């Protein structure tokens, strides 16, 4: 069984050896002047950023400042809305392009001629002739009987 | 100071009297006290991981620079020692993750330089350094969680509760990890001894 050169009472096998080694390293003294060097390094670090404040005359808490800010917001919103309104054209007709007809390659073109079909005069049907019929006037007695019969149908 | 500068200073900057100057001085004094009290302990923690004096000192300075940024919350910290160790622990782990792994021979030379000789001869010191470097190489083979607990347990000033607080785990987790780490490192050391 071998022994630890730094501590002859300790064996060099097993977990104790590892922990002894780690303990020796963990207990090594810190170098001289470590604290002063750390102090020096901390002094060299820049201070935190400077705090900027509003000028005393334009404190954001003042009423007129709030009013001006609100007015500025309204102005910006209204101005941008007006700008959009004036730039957009309303009811603009769609552009339609009429492309000329192109004949098939190798063929003849119509040279812009438009074919009009031959019109044939249709058959003329004779108009029916209406005969004029005179209406006979109804006799007065017959009309009187019929009116009485209508008045008392039980008789 | 020119007129424009004076106007700018008078108009735009809050004068020092407006800021709580006394509170700032008190914060500076508290920070200085923390440096005096804990810089050495933080250095030892940093050195145990980095094993390089310059890197360890840089880590300590960086830790205190982080504290400066949060100096307003110093009063809210319950345990300054654990809080500072946690800061420097995160810094050194981050640095170690980024740094390339150094060869073991560097560790041996560095350990031979820094370890206490206690009246040992040069050969004995070299053998001791080699032995410790071998043990540290075995510790490096442990899983990160177990290794961290084992390394922190070497600091006698840290209880298991404080180790758990530094690592952000429960005390029972810290204990079980330490138990596993001890078993693992014992197995590793036995394995290397028998293979020789």
Interface residues (C-beta under 8 A of the other chain):
Chain A: X4 X5 X6 X12 X13 X14 X15 X17 X18 X19 X21 X22 X23 X24 X25 X26 X27 X28 X29 X30 X31 X34 X35 X37 X38 X39 X41 X42 X45 X50 X51 X52 X53 X55 X56
Chain B: X11 X12 X13 X14 X18 X19 X31 X32 X35 X36 X39 X40 X43 X44 X45 X47 X48 X51 X53 X57 X60 X61 X64 X65 X68 X111 X114 X115 X116 X118 X120 X124 X125 X127 X128 X131 X132 X135 X136 X138 X139 X150 X151 X153 X154 X155 X156 X181 X182 X183 X185 X186 X189 X190 X193
